[in-house]
Amino acid sequence: MGTTFSQCSLSTTFATMKRSPEEMQTLVREYQKNLSEASIPFWMDVPDILDILDHFEQTQQTIEAELCLRIALRMHPNDADILMRKVYRLKNDGRWHDAETLAKQLPDQDHIDVQFFFAEKALSEVRFFDADAIYENILSREQQAIEEELLENPEQTASLDDLRMEIAELFLDYGSEVFAKKYLLLIDKNSPLQRRVSLLQGEILMRYGAPEQAEEEVERVIDEDPYNIDAWIFRAELANERKDFDKCSEAAEYALAIEPNHQKALRMKAISALGKEDWDTVIDTYDLYHTLEPNDYTMSLSVGEIYLNRQNIAKGREALQHAIQNCNNENPDKQRITHDLAVSFAMEGDIRQAYVCMATLSSLGVPHDEMIFQTARIAFNYGFIPFGIEMMRHRFSLVPGSDERNVQVAQLLYECKLYKEVQDLWEYLFKAGFSSESEAQVYLAYAAVQLRNKEVFSTTSAAALQHQPSLMQQVLGQLYKDVPLHEIPTRILTDYFSNTP
């Protein structure tokens, strides 16, 4: 959330010269050449090394950026600008305490970037009024500095609008639409930032549940600037929220016509294709997106599942392995990816490897009995009945028979249409002693029909009819679709157990 580093200090408020792309490439090549000559110490001025660091961060070269920061700190261990980059790196890694400790050690506590950090820390703790007070103080000091500069250089042009925009975006990132709107309204009405203002106002309206008004904002921007790629992407996002996947796709295509390799536009194109179940487009889009956003696991997950559904196990597993490599352990999707990888092994006939894969779920906080259950589900779904039975017997040793968690065992066996093949498991569940109110009574009653166990059917169907009539209608009603529910047990006894004592 938020920016990695404030770009709006006074030094950048006034018009400054920036490096051209060619100059930037030359600087990067010089840095890499010096770096390759490892035995020869080299030196770079702070602005140069920071520009290179910015280049690596903006092009998402994470490892190179980390190395560049370490080199910069070695060259200039006491430089405030470089130390602040370290502060933000720690913050972005979630190490807020370490970041704050380092920020407090900097000699100039009034430096704008130090104050920006403390303001963002307040935002992260939902102390919006404290953050607002810090930002107000920053703006006041920056305004005073501008006025002093203008006295010396009357021809200079200066504005705090970029700074106000950055503050508004930070508030929006951390969930405060009210304060975000406050700073957006402070931006000059004639500022070139007004189109961006309109888009952020649209985002606020979308959050407030007013998508039609948000659409009006984005359409106004598009009318004024048909080549505004951010507007087209926001239009795609609005359409996706309404599940209008055709319009989402159209907007994404317009954005890609402006910038063919734009990551967000490619992502929205893929999302719209997923919504339309246009799997070929998802895969085609992924091939390009993956080269541009190699650390994004989400599309790899979707593509991996598409390939598995198409029985292309090799490509499916390749995409899923990339997804699991880039998904944090704390992310719930890690469990889904792990499950999908296990399925890929089961599809190849290797249930033991599938089990090894599923066993890693324990490290993600999944209870052992749940991991065993999910492995058994995979085994049953892919025809490994003996292995599934082995897993369920082990689970019964962990979860006592009448435990409500075993209702899902009965439901699973019912869904997989497994009866005689797993009769021992059903016999265990018949004797488990579920409460009469339990949903298990319905599944036990149906299994008793399939296994011709009249005694069990009589007791479980009576309990199910009294306590679970809706579920009983859904499960047992399939045997007699036009018969009233209360008559079904009698009909079953007649049709299925007439020869049973």
N, C-alpha and C positions, 0 to 999 in steps of 0.2 A: 504494500500500500504506500502511496505517497511517492515523492520524488526521491532520487538517490542523492541529490546534491543541489543546493540552491543555485540557480543560474541567473539570479536577478539582483545581485549585489550592485552597489553603486558603480563599480568599474564596468559593468555591462549595461547599466541604465542609459549612459550616454552612448552615442553612436561610436562603435569601435570597428576596426578592421578584423575580419575573420579570414582564416586560411582558406584558400580555394581547395577543391578536391585534389587537384594536382599537387599543390604544396603539401597537403596532408599526407598524400601517398609518398612523397619524397621524404618527408620527416619520418614516417613509419619505416621506410626502407633503410634509412640511416640508422635508426634505432635497432632494427633487426640485424643489420650488418655488424654493428658494434657488439650486440649481444652474442652473435655467433663466434666472435673472437673472444672467447671466454677468458683467456689468459691475460687479456689486455684490459685494465680498468678503463672505464669511460665515464664521461660527465655530460649531463644535459641540464640546461636551465629549467627552473620550475615551470614556466609557461609551456615549454616544449614537452616535458614529460607528462604534464597534466593533459595536454592536447592528445597525446598518444593514448593515455589512459582512457580519456573520453571516447576515442576512436574504438578501442577494444570493447568498451562497455556498450556503446551504441550498436556495434556489429555483433554483440552477444558472444564475443570470444572470451568466455569466462576465465579459462585457465591463463590465457595471455594477460588479461586484465589483472588477475591476482599476482602474477609474476611482476608485471609492470609496477604495481603498487609497492611491492616489497623492494624493488630496485629504487623507486622514488624515495621511499623512507630511508634507505641506506644512503642515498646521495644527500638528502635534505632532512635529517632526522628531527629538526626543530621547526620546520616550515609549517605554519598554521594551516595553509590551504591543503597541503598533503596530509597532515594529521586529521583534518576534517574528512578527507576521503576515507581514511581508516575508520573514523567514527561511523560514517554512513555504511561502510562495508559491514561493520559489526552489527549495526542496526538491521540491515537487510538480511543478515544471517539469523536474526531473532535474538541476538545477544545484547539486549537493551541495557542491562546493568553494566556490561563492559564498555559499551559505547558511551554511556553517561559518565562513567568514571574517567575515561579518556578526555571527554569534552570538558569536564570540570578542571582538568589539569592545564588546559590551554591558557596562556597568559591574558589574552584579550577576550574576556567573557562577554563584551559588548559587540564583538564581531558579528556581522549579520548572519553568517552561516552557523555560528554557535547558537545564536538566538533562535534561528530557524529549527535547529535540532531540538532545542528544549520545547519549542512550540509543538513540534510534531510528537514529542514524547507525551505532552499533555493531551494531544488528540488521541494518541493510542490508549490513554487511560480514561477517555471520555470526559476529560476536563476541558470542555469546549470554551467556557468563559475565560479560563486561565490562558488557553491558547490565543483567544481573541485579544486579550490584554497584551500579550507579547507581540502579536502582529501589529496592533495599533501603535505600540511603542516603536517598532521597527519602521513603520511607514512614516511616523512623525520625524524620526531621526534622518531617514533618507530624504524626506521632503526638505528638511533644513539644509542638508548637504547639497541638494540640487540648487536651492536658492543661493547658497554661497558660491557654488560653481558658476551660476549664471551671472552673478555680479562680476566675476572675473572674465567670463567668456559669454557675453550677451548673445552671440550668434549661435551658441549651442542649442540643440533641441533636447528636451528631456521629458520623461514621463515615468510615472510609477505604475502604469497600467499592466505591464508585464508582471510586476511583483504582485499586484492585486489578483491577477489571473491565477498565478501560481498558488496563492493563498486560498482562493476559491476552490481550486481543484483539490487541494489537500483536504479542506473541510468536506468536500463531496466524497473523496476517497474514504474518509473515516465516518461517513454517515450523517453529517450535519447539513441538511439541505438549507436550513434557515440561515446559518452563518455563511454558507457558500453563496447564497443569493445576496446577502448583504454586500459582499465584496464584488460580485458581478455588477451590481447596480452602481458601484463607485467608478467603474470603468467609463471613460469618456465616450459619449454617444457617437462621436466622429472617429473613434479609434478603429484602426484596421482589425482589431480584435473582436469587433462587435459580432461578426459571424460566429466566431467561437463562443461568444457569450450566448448567442441564440441557441446553439447546440447544447450547451450546458443547461440552459433554462429548459430546453426540451427534455433533457435527462431528468431534471428535477420534477417536471410535470409527469413523466413516465413513472417515477417513483411514487408520486402522489396519486397514481391511479387515474391519470387523465391522458390516455394515449392519443386521443383525437387532437387535443391542444398541442401535445408534443409533436404530432405529425405536422401541424400547421407551422410550428417553428422550423422544422427541418425543410419543409417545402419552400418556405420563404428564403432560406439560405440557398437552396438549389436554384430557385428562380433568379437570385442575384448572382450566383456563382456556380454555373453548371459543372465546373471542374473541381468543386470542393469535395475531395475524396472522403473527408471525415463525415460530411453530410450524407453521402451515399451509404457509407457504412452504418451510420446511425439509423438511416431509413431501413436498412436491412435488419438491424437489431429490433426495431419497432415491429416490423412485419413478422419477424420470428416470434416475438412475444405474443402476437395474435395468432400464431400458427398459420399465417398466410405465406406458405413456403414458396409459392410462385412469385409473389412480390419480393420476398426476401432474396430469391435467386436473381431476379431482375436487377435489384439494387446492387447486389454483389458484382454482377457482370458489368454494370456501369462503372463501378469503382475500379474493377480490373482493367477496363478499357483505358482508364486514366493512368493507372499504375499496375502493370501486369503481374508484378511479383509482390504486391502488397499483402503482408501476412494476414491482417485482419479480414481483408476482403476474401482471400482464399478460404479462410476459416468459415466465414459466413456462407460462402458458396457450398462448402462441404456440409455445413449444418442444414442448409435448405435441402440439399440432396438427401441427407439422412431423413429429414422430415417427409420427403416424397418417396422414400425407399428407392431412390435412384442410385443403386450400389455402384454401378460403373463410374458415375461421376465422382462419387466419394473417393474411390480408389485412384482415379486419374488426378484428382485435386491433391490427394495425399502425397503423391510422388513428388510434386513440386514443393508443397508446403513443408514436407519433412526436411528437405534440403535447406529451407529458410529458417525453420524453427525446430532444430534438432532436439531441443530439450523439452518440447511439449509432448506429454504422454497421451493426451486425451484422444487425438485423432488416431494415434497408433493403436489405441485400445479399440476404437470403433472399426478400424480397417482390419485388425486382427480377428474380430468377431465375424466380420463379413466374410473373410477368407475361410474361416472355420465352417461357417454355414454353407459355403460353396465346396466344402470338402478339400480345399487347398490347404492342407495341414502345414506344409513347409513355410509358405508365405504367411500364414496366420500366426504360426509360432514366432517367426522372425519379427513381425510387428509387435506381438505381445511381449517378447523379450525386451524390445526397445522400450515399451511402455512401462514394464515393471522396473527397468533400470532407472527410469527418470521420474518415478512416482514415489513420493516420500512415504515412509512407513506409517506416518500419522494420518495419511489420506485414506478414507474408506474405500476408494477405488482400488487400493493395493490388494484387498481381499478379492475383489472381482477379477482382477487380472490374474492373480494366483489361481483362482478357480478355473479360469479360461485356459491357462497353460496346462493345468491338470487334465482338463477335458481333451486337449490336443493329444496328450499321451494316450489317454483311453481310446481315442479314435484310431490310434495306430495299433491298438491291441496291447499296450504296455500299462496295465493297471497298477503294477508295482511302482513304476516311475510316477504315475499319477498320484499315488499315495505319498511318495516322498515329497512331491511338490506341495500337496495339501498340508503335509505335516509342518511346513514353514508358517502356516497360519498361527500357530501357537505363539510365535515371536511377535505377531501383530496384535496379540491380546484376545484372540479367539479362544474360548474355552475348549478344552481337549475333547469333551464329549460332543460338542458341536462340530469340531473338525472331523471326528469319526463319522458322525451322521452325514455330513456333506460328502465325504469320501464314499460312503455306502450308496448315497444317491447316484453319484457318478457311476459306480460299479453296476448298479441295477439298470440305469439308463442305457449303458453300453454293453449289457449282456453278460457281465461278470458276476453271475448269481452266487456262486460259492464264495467268492471274495466278499461280496456284499453281505452275505450271511455271517461270515467271519467278523466283519466290522460291526455288525449289529449285535452279535453276541458279546463282543468286547464292550460295546456301549452299554448293554444291559448290566454289565458288571460295574459300570460307573454311575448309571442312573437307575434307581429302583423302579420296579415294574409299574407301580401306580402313579409315579411322578407324571405330572401333566406334560412334561417335555416328551414323554413317549407317545402322546397323541399324534405328534408329527411322524412317528414311525408308522403308525397305523395308516395315516393319511398317505404317506409315501408309498407303502405297499399297495394301497388301493389305487393310487394314481398310476403306478407301474403295472397294474393288473397282475400282480404276483400273489398266488394263493397256494396251490399244491407244491410249487417249487420251494416255497419258504414256509411250509406248514409248521415247522418247529417254532418259527418266530411268532406265528399267529397263536399257537398253543400257549406260548409264554404270555402273550398279551391277553388271551382269554382269561387266564388265571391271575392277571395282575391286580385286579380289584380296583379298577377305576371307579370314581364316584358316579352315581346315577345321573348327575347333571353334566358329566363330561361329554365333549364331542366324540370322544373315542367310542362311545356306545353305538354311534351310527356306523362307523367303519367296521366295528366288531360284528355288528348285525349283518352287514353286507358280506363280510368274509365268512361268517357262519353259514350263509346261504351257499356260497361257492364251495365250502368244504363240507356241506351237508351236516352241520352240527346243530341239531334241533334244539337241544337244551340251551346252548349259548344264544341261539337266535331268539328264543322265547323271552329270555331275561333282558337281553340287550335291546331288542326291538321295543319292548314295553317301556324301558327307560328312555329310549330315543324318542318315542312318540310323545311322551310326557314333557321332556325337557329340551329336546332339540328338533321340533317339528319342521322348521325351515330347512335345516341341513338334511334331515331324513327325507324330505320331499325331493331334494336335489339328488341324493345318492340312491335311495331305494325307489324313488319315483320313476327312474329310468327303466325299471322292470315292468311298470304298469303306468303308462303315461296318462291314461284317461280314468284311472280308478282313484276315488277319494283316499286321502292319506290314511284315515283311520281304518280303512278296509284292507290296506295293503298287507299287513302282517298275516291276516287270516288267509288271504289269497296265496301268499307265499307258503304258508304251512300246508295248504292243500296241494299246490302245484309242485313244490320242491321236496316236501317231507311226507307225502302220503304213504310211502313205503317204509318210513323210518319210525321205529317204535318210540 
